[in-house]
Amino acid sequence: MELPADPFQQLLTYANRSVAVATGLPQQTEIVPEWTGIAFTLCGAQLVAPMGQVTEILTIPAHTRLPSVQDWVRGIANVRGRLLPLMDMEAFLGGTLGRDRKEHRVLVLELGELYSGLIVSSVRGMETFPVDLYSAGVPEETPEPLLPYIEGAYQRDGERWSVFSPEKLIQDDRFYNVAA
């Protein structure tokens, strides 16, 4: 193909050829915002805590038992030079942890002045849920001891994940009443 002598006409020819051979734009898909949390098991329920409220996940570290404290206070551990109180959440809620200690994990919370480790049955890891799958109601199958600490749920692939609120936990006076 021979190009015209006029520079503007040459540019117009290039533009028309580009349009003729161009592929279409990619398909437009709707982007749904997502919510991310740490999935774990407690009292036989599948729970998820907001990602920003759990700073770390640990295996149960070596710890020292403390005298004259509630049964659910497991003790205190030195984690990288900081003293981390360890709380057995199953015992706090009136149950007992299962025998499979290899599965037990510590969710480390650092909310304001509070630095504490919550021992839970197991941790599945990070889970992401589309925000439009959130329901503000508390699921019926939620164990009664957990009810004060649940704020809604996500349902995905036939599974319901209750949202556990560490902030609600630390507002509970019983959580701070560690003396026996």
Phi and psi in degrees as GROMACS dihedral restraints (atoms count N, CA, C in turn):
[ dihedral_restraints ]
;  ai    aj    ak    al  type     phi  dphi    fc
    3     4     5     6     1   -93.1    20    10
    4     5     6     7     1   137.7    20    10
    6     7     8     9     1   -87.7    20    10
    7     8     9    10     1   146.7    20    10
    9    10    11    12     1   -67.1    20    10
   10    11    12    13     1   161.0    20    10
   12    13    14    15     1   -75.7    20    10
   13    14    15    16     1   -33.0    20    10
   15    16    17    18     1   -71.4    20    10
   16    17    18    19     1   126.7    20    10
   18    19    20    21     1   -58.8    20    10
   19    20    21    22     1   -39.6    20    10
   21    22    23    24     1   -62.8    20    10
   22    23    24    25     1   -42.1    20    10
   24    25    26    27     1   -65.1    20    10
   25    26    27    28     1   -34.1    20    10
   27    28    29    30     1   -63.0    20    10
   28    29    30    31     1   -46.9    20    10
   30    31    32    33     1   -61.1    20    10
   31    32    33    34     1   -40.3    20    10
   33    34    35    36     1   -64.2    20    10
   34    35    36    37     1   -37.9    20    10
   36    37    38    39     1   -65.3    20    10
   37    38    39    40     1   -45.4    20    10
   39    40    41    42     1   -59.9    20    10
   40    41    42    43     1   -44.1    20    10
   42    43    44    45     1   -62.1    20    10
   43    44    45    46     1   -43.9    20    10
   45    46    47    48     1   -64.5    20    10
   46    47    48    49     1   -38.9    20    10
   48    49    50    51     1   -66.1    20    10
   49    50    51    52     1   -40.2    20    10
   51    52    53    54     1   -62.0    20    10
   52    53    54    55     1   -44.1    20    10
   54    55    56    57     1   -64.0    20    10
   55    56    57    58     1   -38.1    20    10
   57    58    59    60     1   -65.9    20    10
   58    59    60    61     1   -33.6    20    10
   60    61    62    63     1  -102.5    20    10
   61    62    63    64     1    -1.6    20    10
   63    64    65    66     1   -71.1    20    10
   64    65    66    67     1   142.8    20    10
   66    67    68    69     1   -83.6    20    10
   67    68    69    70     1   159.2    20    10
   69    70    71    72     1   -68.9    20    10
   70    71    72    73     1   165.4    20    10
   72    73    74    75     1   -68.5    20    10
   73    74    75    76     1   153.6    20    10
   75    76    77    78     1   -62.9    20    10
   76    77    78    79     1   157.0    20    10
   78    79    80    81     1   -62.6    20    10
   79    80    81    82     1   134.2    20    10
   81    82    83    84     1   -79.2    20    10
   82    83    84    85     1   124.1    20    10
   84    85    86    87     1  -118.3    20    10
   85    86    87    88     1   147.6    20    10
   87    88    89    90     1   -78.3    20    10
   88    89    90    91     1   130.4    20    10
   90    91    92    93     1   -94.8    20    10
   91    92    93    94     1   119.8    20    10
   93    94    95    96     1   -99.3    20    10
   94    95    96    97     1   125.6    20    10
   96    97    98    99     1   -60.4    20    10
   97    98    99   100     1   149.7    20    10
   99   100   101   102     1  -121.3    20    10
  100   101   102   103     1   153.7    20    10
  102   103   104   105     1  -114.3    20    10
  103   104   105   106     1   136.3    20    10
  105   106   107   108     1  -119.5    20    10
  106   107   108   109     1   138.8    20    10
  108   109   110   111     1  -149.5    20    10
  109   110   111   112     1   174.4    20    10
  111   112   113   114     1   -99.1    20    10
  112   113   114   115     1   119.5    20    10
  114   115   116   117     1   -88.9    20    10
  115   116   117   118     1   134.6    20    10
  117   118   119   120     1  -152.3    20    10
  118   119   120   121     1   170.0    20    10
  120   121   122   123     1  -115.7    20    10
  121   122   123   124     1   135.3    20    10
  123   124   125   126     1  -152.1    20    10
  124   125   126   127     1   131.7    20    10
  126   127   128   129     1    55.5    20    10
  127   128   129   130     1    31.4    20    10
  129   130   131   132     1    76.4    20    10
  130   131   132   133     1     2.4    20    10
  132   133   134   135     1  -101.7    20    10
  133   134   135   136     1   147.3    20    10
  135   136   137   138     1   -86.9    20    10
  136   137   138   139     1   119.7    20    10
  138   139   140   141     1  -124.1    20    10
  139   140   141   142     1   161.1    20    10
  141   142   143   144     1  -141.5    20    10
  142   143   144   145     1   130.6    20    10
  144   145   146   147     1  -106.9    20    10
  145   146   147   148     1   144.6    20    10
  147   148   149   150     1   -54.9    20    10
  148   149   150   151     1   134.3    20    10
  150   151   152   153     1   -54.3    20    10
  151   152   153   154     1   -41.5    20    10
  153   154   155   156     1   -72.0    20    10
  154   155   156   157     1   -10.9    20    10
  156   157   158   159     1   -99.5    20    10
  157   158   159   160     1   -12.2    20    10
  159   160   161   162     1  -108.5    20    10
  160   161   162   163     1   114.9    20    10
  162   163   164   165     1   -88.9    20    10
  163   164   165   166     1   -20.4    20    10
  165   166   167   168     1  -163.7    20    10
  166   167   168   169     1   154.3    20    10
  168   169   170   171     1  -123.2    20    10
  169   170   171   172     1   127.9    20    10
  171   172   173   174     1  -128.3    20    10
  172   173   174   175     1   156.3    20    10
  174   175   176   177     1   -74.5    20    10
  175   176   177   178     1   161.7    20    10
  177   178   179   180     1   -65.4    20    10
  178   179   180   181     1   116.5    20    10
  180   181   182   183     1   -77.6    20    10
  181   182   183   184     1   164.9    20    10
  183   184   185   186     1   -59.5    20    10
  184   185   186   187     1   136.3    20    10
  186   187   188   189     1  -144.4    20    10
  187   188   189   190     1   163.8    20    10
  189   190   191   192     1  -110.4    20    10
  190   191   192   193     1   129.4    20    10
  192   193   194   195     1   -70.3    20    10
  193   194   195   196     1   149.2    20    10
  195   196   197   198     1  -110.1    20    10
  196   197   198   199     1   141.1    20    10
  198   199   200   201     1   -78.2    20    10
  199   200   201   202     1   152.5    20    10
  201   202   203   204     1    56.4    20    10
  202   203   204   205     1    43.6    20    10
  204   205   206   207     1  -123.4    20    10
  205   206   207   208     1   166.7    20    10
  207   208   209   210     1   -59.1    20    10
  208   209   210   211     1   154.9    20    10
  210   211   212   213     1   -60.2    20    10
  211   212   213   214     1   -29.7    20    10
  213   214   215   216     1   -80.3    20    10
  214   215   216   217     1    -7.0    20    10
  216   217   218   219     1   -88.5    20    10
  217   218   219   220     1   108.2    20    10
  219   220   221   222     1   -73.6    20    10
  220   221   222   223     1   -31.2    20    10
  222   223   224   225     1   147.7    20    10
  223   224   225   226     1  -157.9    20    10
  225   226   227   228     1  -133.1    20    10
  226   227   228   229     1   138.7    20    10
  228   229   230   231     1  -123.8    20    10
  229   230   231   232     1   150.1    20    10
  231   232   233   234     1   -94.8    20    10
  232   233   234   235     1   110.5    20    10
  234   235   236   237     1  -115.8    20    10
  235   236   237   238     1   104.3    20    10
  237   238   239   240     1    52.0    20    10
  238   239   240   241     1    44.0    20    10
  240   241   242   243     1    85.3    20    10
  241   242   243   244     1     1.3    20    10
  243   244   245   246     1  -113.6    20    10
  244   245   246   247     1   141.1    20    10
  246   247   248   249     1   -84.8    20    10
  247   248   249   250     1   120.4    20    10
  249   250   251   252     1  -111.1    20    10
  250   251   252   253     1   111.2    20    10
  252   253   254   255     1   -68.6    20    10
  253   254   255   256     1   136.2    20    10
  255   256   257   258     1  -108.8    20    10
  256   257   258   259     1   124.0    20    10
  258   259   260   261     1  -115.6    20    10
  259   260   261   262     1   124.9    20    10
  261   262   263   264     1   -81.2    20    10
  262   263   264   265     1   103.0    20    10
  264   265   266   267     1   -68.0    20    10
  265   266   267   268     1   -33.6    20    10
  267   268   269   270     1   -61.7    20    10
  268   269   270   271     1   -45.8    20    10
  270   271   272   273     1   -66.7    20    10
  271   272   273   274     1   -39.0    20    10
  273   274   275   276     1   -58.7    20    10
  274   275   276   277     1   -36.1    20    10
  276   277   278   279     1   -90.0    20    10
  277   278   279   280     1     4.6    20    10
  279   280   281   282     1    97.1    20    10
  280   281   282   283     1     6.4    20    10
  282   283   284   285     1  -113.7    20    10
  283   284   285   286     1  -160.6    20    10
  285   286   287   288     1  -138.7    20    10
  286   287   288   289     1   146.9    20    10
  288   289   290   291     1   -68.2    20    10
  289   290   291   292     1   148.9    20    10
  291   292   293   294     1   -65.4    20    10
  292   293   294   295     1   169.9    20    10
  294   295   296   297     1   -78.2    20    10
  295   296   297   298     1   -16.0    20    10
  297   298   299   300     1   -78.8    20    10
  298   299   300   301     1    81.0    20    10
  300   301   302   303     1   -63.9    20    10
  301   302   303   304     1   -23.2    20    10
  303   304   305   306     1   -63.7    20    10
  304   305   306   307     1   -26.6    20    10
  306   307   308   309     1   -84.8    20    10
  307   308   309   310     1   -22.6    20    10
  309   310   311   312     1   -64.0    20    10
  310   311   312   313     1   140.4    20    10
  312   313   314   315     1  -136.1    20    10
  313   314   315   316     1   163.2    20    10
  315   316   317   318     1  -113.7    20    10
  316   317   318   319     1   122.9    20    10
  318   319   320   321     1   -92.9    20    10
  319   320   321   322     1   116.9    20    10
  321   322   323   324     1   -89.1    20    10
  322   323   324   325     1   123.4    20    10
  324   325   326   327     1  -107.1    20    10
  325   326   327   328     1   138.7    20    10
  327   328   329   330     1  -137.3    20    10
  328   329   330   331     1    90.6    20    10
  330   331   332   333     1  -119.0    20    10
  331   332   333   334     1   105.5    20    10
  333   334   335   336     1    62.6    20    10
  334   335   336   337     1  -122.7    20    10
  336   337   338   339     1   -80.8    20    10
  337   338   339   340     1   -15.8    20    10
  339   340   341   342     1   -79.5    20    10
  340   341   342   343     1   129.2    20    10
  342   343   344   345     1  -132.1    20    10
  343   344   345   346     1   108.8    20    10
  345   346   347   348     1  -149.0    20    10
  346   347   348   349     1   154.9    20    10
  348   349   350   351     1  -114.6    20    10
  349   350   351   352     1   124.1    20    10
  351   352   353   354     1  -100.1    20    10
  352   353   354   355     1   118.1    20    10
  354   355   356   357     1   -83.6    20    10
  355   356   357   358     1   123.6    20    10
  357   358   359   360     1  -121.8    20    10
  358   359   360   361     1   166.5    20    10
  360   361   362   363     1   -62.0    20    10
  361   362   363   364     1   -47.3    20    10
  363   364   365   366     1  -162.1    20    10
  364   365   366   367     1   161.2    20    10
  366   367   368   369     1  -124.4    20    10
  367   368   369   370     1   130.2    20    10
  369   370   371   372     1   -88.2    20    10
  370   371   372   373     1   -29.0    20    10
  372   373   374   375     1   119.9    20    10
  373   374   375   376     1  -161.3    20    10
  375   376   377   378     1   -80.1    20    10
  376   377   378   379     1   134.1    20    10
  378   379   380   381     1  -126.5    20    10
  379   380   381   382     1   143.9    20    10
  381   382   383   384     1  -120.6    20    10
  382   383   384   385     1   134.2    20    10
  384   385   386   387     1  -128.2    20    10
  385   386   387   388     1   135.9    20    10
  387   388   389   390     1   -62.1    20    10
  388   389   390   391     1   134.7    20    10
  390   391   392   393     1   -63.3    20    10
  391   392   393   394     1   -23.1    20    10
  393   394   395   396     1   -75.9    20    10
  394   395   396   397     1    -3.7    20    10
  396   397   398   399     1   -94.7    20    10
  397   398   399   400     1     6.7    20    10
  399   400   401   402     1   -82.1    20    10
  400   401   402   403     1   139.9    20    10
  402   403   404   405     1  -127.5    20    10
  403   404   405   406     1   129.2    20    10
  405   406   407   408     1   -72.6    20    10
  406   407   408   409     1   -21.0    20    10
  408   409   410   411     1   -73.4    20    10
  409   410   411   412     1   154.5    20    10
  411   412   413   414     1   -83.6    20    10
  412   413   414   415     1   126.9    20    10
  414   415   416   417     1   -58.6    20    10
  415   416   417   418     1   141.3    20    10
  417   418   419   420     1   -59.6    20    10
  418   419   420   421     1   -34.5    20    10
  420   421   422   423     1   -80.2    20    10
  421   422   423   424     1     3.2    20    10
  423   424   425   426     1   -66.2    20    10
  424   425   426   427     1   126.8    20    10
  426   427   428   429     1   -57.8    20    10
  427   428   429   430     1   140.0    20    10
  429   430   431   432     1   -53.8    20    10
  430   431   432   433     1   -42.5    20    10
  432   433   434   435     1   -62.0    20    10
  433   434   435   436     1   -22.6    20    10
  435   436   437   438     1   -85.1    20    10
  436   437   438   439     1   -17.5    20    10
  438   439   440   441     1   -49.5    20    10
  439   440   441   442     1   -43.9    20    10
  441   442   443   444     1   -65.2    20    10
  442   443   444   445     1   -15.2    20    10
  444   445   446   447     1  -110.3    20    10
  445   446   447   448     1     7.8    20    10
  447   448   449   450     1  -104.0    20    10
  448   449   450   451     1   135.7    20    10
  450   451   452   453     1  -133.0    20    10
  451   452   453   454     1    75.2    20    10
  453   454   455   456     1    93.9    20    10
  454   455   456   457     1  -173.2    20    10
  456   457   458   459     1  -159.2    20    10
  457   458   459   460     1   159.6    20    10
  459   460   461   462     1  -115.7    20    10
  460   461   462   463     1   141.0    20    10
  462   463   464   465     1  -120.3    20    10
  463   464   465   466     1   127.6    20    10
  465   466   467   468     1  -149.1    20    10
  466   467   468   469     1   133.0    20    10
  468   469   470   471     1    51.8    20    10
  469   470   471   472     1    40.3    20    10
  471   472   473   474     1    77.9    20    10
  472   473   474   475     1     0.7    20    10
  474   475   476   477     1  -107.0    20    10
  475   476   477   478     1   141.0    20    10
  477   478   479   480     1  -110.9    20    10
  478   479   480   481     1   128.4    20    10
  480   481   482   483     1  -115.5    20    10
  481   482   483   484     1   112.0    20    10
  483   484   485   486     1   -76.4    20    10
  484   485   486   487     1   139.8    20    10
  486   487   488   489     1   -88.5    20    10
  487   488   489   490     1   112.7    20    10
  489   490   491   492     1   -87.0    20    10
  490   491   492   493     1   130.6    20    10
  492   493   494   495     1  -105.9    20    10
  493   494   495   496     1   103.6    20    10
  495   496   497   498     1   -59.3    20    10
  496   497   498   499     1   -30.3    20    10
  498   499   500   501     1   -63.8    20    10
  499   500   501   502     1   -39.6    20    10
  501   502   503   504     1   -66.7    20    10
  502   503   504   505     1   -35.8    20    10
  504   505   506   507     1   -62.6    20    10
  505   506   507   508     1   -46.3    20    10
  507   508   509   510     1   -74.9    20    10
  508   509   510   511     1   -11.0    20    10
  510   511   512   513     1   -85.0    20    10
  511   512   513   514     1   -10.3    20    10
  513   514   515   516     1   -80.7    20    10
  514   515   516   517     1   121.3    20    10
  516   517   518   519     1   -59.5    20    10
  517   518   519   520     1   -31.3    20    10
  519   520   521   522     1   -60.8    20    10
  520   521   522   523     1   -31.4    20    10
  522   523   524   525     1   -65.7    20    10
  523   524   525   526     1   -30.2    20    10
  525   526   527   528     1   -91.4    20    10
  526   527   528   529     1   -12.0    20    10
  528   529   530   531     1   -86.5    20    10
  529   530   531   532     1    75.4    20    10
  531   532   533   534     1   -89.4    20    10
  532   533   534   535     1   -13.4    20    10
  534   535   536   537     1   -72.6    20    10
  535   536   537   538     1   137.7    20    10
